[in-house]
Amino acid sequence: MSSNSLPIEAIGLQRYFGSGDDQVKAVDGVDLQIQQGEIFGFLGPNGAGKSTTVRILTTLLRPTGGVGRVAGYDVVDQANEVRKNIGVALQDAAIDPLMTGSELLHLQAVLYGLPKSTHATKAGELLERVGLTAAGNRRVGTYSGGMRRRLDLALSLIHEPTVLFLDEPTTGLDPMSRISLWEEIRRLNDEGTTVLLTTQYLEEADQLTERIAIIDHGVIVRKGRPTELKAEVGCPTLFVTVDSEASATASDLLTAFGELRPSPEGTLGVGLTAGPSEVSNVVRALDEAGITLRNLELREPSLDDVFAEATGHRLEGADT
């Protein structure tokens, strides 16, 4: 990779499917500049354009318009050079269940043209790195979901890429497997690997990333450091649950304490302009109006609030 080039750059990136009235703008003018040695989070709900953007940047899909460059190479005109410099672990990666972990790593080494003398050593090192040494000679069909994701990560690292794309790497994993994968991503980053991580898990973005971009309907709606984006939201959000027949009245009452905010179905949300001290006043106002309060929860500004403020709805997976 050229020393003065960005590891990942997208300028006005577009990908449309279909034509005429049936045309779908999956990616509609995405701009990204990801710095060397950064873990960059790409957030959004299913269908927002995250995976399509990743497929363009990893040369699996041609853009309709705009420019994409990875490791200093154009993703269309210099696709082969891009592939030599990247590692990719996609959410829907196909792994042969009849092969063993070791066999798949050997095959990957062959595909990348690594010297045959290094194959066994490389495979052993990577299996140890992702905690699969004991399972290396087992067929992948016997692996758990977490083990498959770790093997997929190992496969993406066989040629020591400078840029790593991880497309929702922890989807469907149990909490311990998720934390284990987080630790490995941090180790890779500490060694200098630039990581683009797509996710719909806000905790994951908070834990791992230095900067994020939020995409919705193919458009970047927010971009920056998580702490700064949350600070821009300002006041905390109070979520209340009342009986459905009292919802309209309660909603009117809450506007006296701040702006209403998008909330999970069955709840009402309000940004408390005066801060947490207003909670008792909200409870008193509802009680005086004869409204029974079923549940109450106060949350400090979160990435979900950032997303809700930008799009008008909550992010899938926000409470997972």
C-alpha positions in Angstrom: 0.0 0.0 0.0 1.3 3.5 -0.9 2.4 5.4 2.2 0.4 8.5 1.3 -2.9 6.7 0.4 -5.8 6.0 2.6 -6.5 2.3 3.4 -10.2 2.8 2.4 -11.7 5.7 0.5 -15.1 6.1 -1.1 -16.2 9.1 -3.1 -19.8 9.4 -4.1 -20.1 5.7 -4.2 -23.4 4.4 -5.8 -25.0 1.1 -6.5 -28.5 0.9 -8.0 -30.5 -2.3 -8.7 -33.2 -2.5 -11.4 -34.3 0.4 -13.6 -37.1 2.9 -14.1 -39.8 2.9 -11.4 -38.4 -0.3 -10.0 -34.9 1.0 -9.4 -33.6 0.6 -5.9 -30.8 2.9 -4.7 -28.9 0.5 -2.3 -26.0 2.8 -2.0 -26.6 6.5 -2.9 -23.5 8.7 -2.8 -21.5 7.3 0.1 -18.3 9.1 1.1 -15.8 7.4 3.5 -12.2 8.2 4.4 -10.8 5.6 6.8 -7.3 6.3 8.3 -4.4 3.9 8.7 -4.6 1.7 11.8 -8.2 2.7 12.5 -11.2 0.5 13.5 -14.1 2.1 11.7 -17.6 1.2 12.5 -20.3 1.1 9.7 -23.7 1.0 11.4 -27.2 0.6 10.1 -30.3 -1.7 10.0 -30.6 -4.6 7.6 -31.1 -3.3 4.1 -29.5 0.0 4.8 -26.6 -0.5 2.4 -23.8 -1.7 4.7 -23.1 -5.0 3.0 -23.6 -3.6 -0.5 -20.9 -1.0 0.3 -18.6 -3.6 1.6 -19.1 -5.8 -1.5 -18.2 -2.9 -3.7 -15.0 -2.1 -1.7 -14.0 -5.7 -1.7 -14.5 -6.0 -5.5 -17.4 -8.4 -5.3 -19.8 -5.9 -6.8 -19.2 -3.2 -9.4 -20.4 0.3 -8.4 -23.0 2.1 -10.5 -21.1 5.3 -10.0 -18.5 7.1 -7.8 -15.0 5.9 -6.9 -13.8 3.4 -4.4 -10.1 2.9 -3.5 -8.7 0.3 -1.1 -5.0 0.2 -0.1 -4.5 2.9 -2.8 -6.0 0.9 -5.6 -9.2 1.5 -7.6 -11.8 -1.3 -6.8 -12.8 -1.5 -10.5 -9.6 -0.9 -12.6 -7.2 -2.5 -10.1 -9.3 -5.2 -8.5 -6.6 -7.8 -8.4 -4.3 -5.5 -6.5 -7.1 -4.7 -4.1 -7.7 -8.4 -3.4 -4.0 -9.0 -2.6 -4.1 -6.4 0.1 -7.4 -7.2 1.9 -8.9 -9.8 4.1 -12.6 -10.3 4.0 -15.0 -12.1 6.5 -18.5 -11.8 5.1 -21.7 -12.5 7.1 -22.8 -15.1 4.6 -19.5 -16.7 3.8 -19.7 -20.3 2.5 -17.4 -22.7 4.3 -17.3 -26.3 3.2 -18.7 -28.4 6.1 -16.9 -31.6 5.0 -13.4 -30.1 5.2 -11.5 -29.6 8.4 -10.3 -26.2 9.6 -6.7 -27.1 8.8 -7.6 -28.2 5.3 -9.5 -25.0 4.6 -6.5 -22.9 5.8 -4.2 -24.9 3.5 -6.5 -24.4 0.6 -6.7 -20.6 1.3 -2.9 -20.5 1.3 -2.8 -22.2 -2.1 -5.3 -19.7 -3.5 -3.2 -16.8 -2.4 -0.1 -18.4 -3.8 1.8 -18.7 -0.6 5.0 -20.9 -0.6 4.0 -24.5 0.1 6.7 -24.8 2.8 4.8 -22.1 4.8 1.3 -23.7 4.7 1.5 -25.9 7.7 3.1 -23.3 9.9 0.7 -20.6 8.9 -2.3 -22.8 9.4 -1.1 -23.8 12.9 -0.4 -20.2 13.9 -3.8 -19.0 12.8 -5.7 -21.9 14.4 -3.9 -21.1 17.7 -4.6 -17.4 17.3 -8.3 -17.9 17.0 -8.5 -20.6 19.7 -9.2 -23.5 17.3 -6.0 -25.6 17.7 -7.9 -28.5 19.3 -10.6 -28.4 16.6 -8.2 -28.0 13.6 -8.6 -31.6 12.4 -12.4 -31.7 12.9 -14.8 -31.2 10.1 -16.3 -27.7 10.0 -19.8 -29.2 10.0 -19.2 -30.1 13.7 -18.3 -26.5 14.6 -20.5 -24.2 16.6 -21.5 -20.8 15.1 -18.8 -19.0 17.1 -16.2 -21.5 16.0 -17.1 -20.9 12.3 -16.9 -17.2 12.7 -13.4 -17.5 14.3 -12.3 -19.9 11.5 -13.7 -17.4 8.9 -11.5 -14.7 10.5 -8.4 -17.0 10.4 -9.1 -17.6 6.7 -9.2 -13.9 6.0 -5.8 -13.4 7.7 -3.8 -16.2 5.8 -2.0 -13.7 3.6 -1.4 -11.0 6.3 -3.7 -8.3 4.8 -3.2 -4.6 5.6 -6.9 -3.9 5.4 -9.6 -6.2 7.0 -13.3 -6.1 6.2 -15.6 -7.7 8.8 -19.3 -7.8 7.8 -21.4 -8.2 11.0 -18.9 -10.7 12.4 -20.7 -11.4 15.6 -24.3 -11.8 14.4 -25.9 -14.8 16.0 -23.1 -15.4 18.5 -23.5 -15.9 22.2 -22.1 -13.2 24.5 -18.9 -15.1 25.3 -18.1 -15.8 21.7 -18.8 -12.2 20.8 -16.3 -10.9 23.5 -13.7 -13.4 22.3 -14.0 -12.1 18.7 -13.8 -8.5 20.0 -10.5 -9.3 21.7 -9.0 -10.8 18.5 -10.1 -7.7 16.5 -8.4 -5.5 19.0 -5.2 -7.5 18.8 -5.2 -7.3 15.0 -5.7 -3.6 15.1 -2.9 -3.2 17.7 -0.6 -4.9 15.2 -1.4 -2.2 12.6 -4.3 -3.7 10.6 -7.0 -1.3 9.5 -10.5 -2.6 10.1 -13.8 -1.7 8.6 -16.5 -3.3 10.8 -20.2 -3.4 9.8 -22.6 -4.0 12.7 -26.1 -3.4 14.0 -24.9 -3.9 17.6 -24.4 -0.5 19.2 -22.4 -1.9 22.1 -20.0 -3.4 19.6 -19.5 -0.1 17.9 -18.9 1.6 21.3 -16.5 -1.1 22.4 -14.3 -1.3 19.3 -14.5 1.7 17.0 -12.7 5.0 17.0 -15.1 6.6 14.4 -18.4 5.5 12.9 -20.7 6.2 10.0 -24.4 5.6 10.2 -26.1 4.6 7.0 -29.9 4.5 6.3 -31.6 3.9 3.0 -28.2 4.0 1.2 -27.2 7.5 2.6 -24.7 8.4 5.3 -26.8 10.3 8.0 -24.1 10.7 10.7 -20.4 10.4 10.9 -17.8 11.0 13.6 -16.5 9.7 17.0 -19.1 7.9 19.1 -18.5 10.2 22.1 -18.9 13.3 20.1 -22.1 12.1 18.3 -23.7 11.2 21.6 -22.8 14.5 23.1 -24.6 16.2 20.2 -27.8 14.5 21.2 -27.6 16.3 24.5 -30.2 15.5 27.2 -31.1 11.9 28.3 -34.2 10.1 27.0 -37.0 9.0 29.3 -39.0 6.1 28.1 -42.4 5.5 29.7 -45.0 2.7 29.2 -48.7 3.4 29.8 -51.9 1.7 28.9 -52.6 2.1 25.2 -55.9 4.1 25.7 -53.9 6.7 27.7 -51.0 7.0 25.2 -52.3 10.1 23.4 -52.9 12.0 26.6 -49.5 10.9 28.0 -47.8 12.0 24.8 -49.2 15.5 25.1 -48.1 15.7 28.8 -44.6 14.7 27.9 -44.1 17.5 25.5 -44.0 19.9 28.5 -40.7 18.3 29.5 -38.9 18.2 26.1 -39.1 17.0 22.5 -40.6 13.6 21.9 -38.2 11.1 20.5 -38.6 7.9 18.5 -39.1 5.0 20.9 -39.6 1.2 20.8 -43.1 0.1 20.0 -45.5 0.4 23.0 -43.5 3.1 24.7 -43.2 6.9 24.6 -39.9 8.7 24.6 -39.0 12.3 25.6 -35.7 14.1 25.8 -35.6 15.6 29.2 -34.4 19.2 28.6 -33.8 19.9 32.3 -32.0 16.5 32.8 -32.7 13.6 35.1 -34.1 15.7 37.9 -37.3 16.0 35.8 -38.2 12.3 36.2 -40.1 12.9 39.4 -42.1 15.8 37.8 -43.0 13.5 34.9 -44.3 10.8 37.3 -46.3 13.4 39.2 -47.8 14.9 36.0 -48.9 11.5 34.8 -50.3 10.6 38.2 -52.3 13.8 38.4 -53.8 13.1 35.0 -54.9 9.7 36.3 -52.5 7.8 34.0 -51.1 4.6 35.4 -47.4 4.3 34.7 -46.5 0.7 33.8 -42.8 1.1 33.3 -40.2 3.9 33.3 -36.6 3.9 32.1 -34.0 6.7 31.8 -31.2 6.4 29.4 -28.1 8.6 28.9 -27.5 9.6 25.2 -26.6 6.5 23.2 -25.7 5.7 19.6 -29.3 4.5 19.2 -30.4 8.1 20.1 -28.0 9.4 17.5 -29.5 7.1 14.9 -33.1 7.9 16.0 -32.4 11.7 15.8 -31.0 11.3 12.3 -33.6 9.0 10.9 -36.7 9.1 13.0 -36.6 5.5 14.0 -34.6 3.1 16.2 -31.8 0.9 15.1 -32.5 -2.8 14.8 -30.4 -4.7 17.4 -30.1 -1.7 19.6 -31.3 -3.5 22.7 -29.6 -6.8 21.9 
